[in-house]
Amino acid sequence: MSSNSKNSGERGKAWVKFELGSFESPSLPRQTEKAGFISLQTGVVEDINFIPLKETTDHYKKRKKVKDILREAQEKADLLEREAYEKGFAQGEKDGLELGERKALKQVESIESFLVEMNSLKQEIIGHYEKEILELVFAIAQKLVHHQIRSDDKAIEGTILRAVKLAAEKSEIIIRVNPEDFDYVEKLRPEFFATVKELKALTVTSDPSITRGGCFLESPYGDVDGRVETQLEKIHQCLQGAFAEKNDD
């Protein structure tokens, strides 16, 4: 057997028949009346209905109109919500003020009632302890007067001048004072004559019965009691009169 025949036989055994298939991809559907396209992302065939340009514009207008309606509805809803809130807040504020006024009125009434009770209690206390209170006030007045006399030598000067002014006759007078005030009063002679124009004669005498700071003035037509005790007694009488007048009210 020649080499050519041998080669031919070997080629015959290795021969394989190939057939060309359709150029159409088996995975792609055939074009039908219903249009479709393959998604580049998913590879899935999707149906699509192409809308003419005029219809797309109408659809856009409809969607815009719907959006406008929704926006207006939302704005109205927001407005109603805001108005309701403001109305509720105003009503709540009004109710709060009215409630506060009622509470304040009750508190005022309670305070007024308390003050009436306190005033009644005060009158009761004053009426019950009137004598004790009067004596306490008088004791305080005494202490103040005596303190003023001890701390101020000029106190006797004022006492004497007031006594002289009360005298019916001022031309000739005798003044009795405490021994501790005698020297000071003697030094005041020039001042007494300068102040009291009617004064012609002045006699100053020392009298231990006269409390310091006080005096007893004698004149041809009457005496003037300027002793401290007498002045305090007048204060006491004034206090009694004030208490009695207060109780009458």
Secondary structure, 3 states (H helix, E strand, C coil): CCHHHHHHHHHHHHCCCCCCCCCCCCCCCCCCCCCEEECCCCCCEEECCCCCHHHHHHHHHHHHHHHHHHHHHHHHHHHHHHHHHHHHHHHHHHHHHHHHHHHHHHHHHHHHHHHHHHHHHHHHHHHHCHHHHHHHHHHHHHHHHHHHHHHCCCHHHHHHHHHHHHCCCCCEEEEEECHHHHHHHHHCHHHHHHHCCCCCEEEEEECCCCCCCCEEEEECCEEEEECHHHHHHHHHHHHHHHHHHHHHC
